[in-house]
């Protein structure tokens, strides 16, 4: 779940019923433990969003006001924050990564645990956070497999209020030129800003999220209309000379245009 979405949810609820949560995932990836470590500590713009690198020690400063509580490269990293910056109604947040080598260090096994405390509207927040987690960790694997350590520019934005309406996420897929039954793994020619044709692979698709991978970019669509919020997009652009402001102007204009049609 994005920081902006979590903040919006939190601002609508009170602190009447705080409740702990835990979201745990395990996966293997064709990358070394050192590559995974680099992606989660320094290369976050390639798969999540850019964050300040943690101070490389226990007790050091982590992103978003957190504290590093475990630092054992490339095996174990944890950060924890008691008062989540910008999300007043989430009173605790902890991210924990455990990384082990596989195949004599050529591959890695990763266990990721996101835990903390949500307040009222717990079911909605927990559902959104869990589904976002699956998409973000898939994008991490795509980054490690296809773009590891390449320079990247990142942009993320929401669609207009009209994209809160039911079926908005599906409308974005159709505007990209995808059929409703275009499946993961399909090679497509997607329609982008100003009619640009994008040779892409559908690397992720379910009723909530869509991922397109081109030679130089990971394009992510977030169907947050399912939780009553605008559809969102993120673009991780690895092309030489890429410009985040230009990407945002082009893609946000395109997304706004999807919902400005009569």
Secondary structure, DSSP 8 states (H G I E B T S, - for coil): --HHHHHHHHHTS-STT-EEEEEEEEEEESS-HHHHHHHHHT-GGGTS-------SSTT-B-GGG-EEEEEETTTEEEEEESS-TT-TT--EEEEEEEEEEETTTTEEEEEEEEEEEE-SSHHHHHHHHHHHHHHHHHHHHHHHHHTTT---EEEEEE--GGGGSTTHHHHHHHHTT--TT--TT-EEEEE-GGG-EEEEEEEEESSSEEEEE-SSEEEEEE-GGGGTS--EEEEEE-STT--HHHHHHHHHHHHHHHTS--
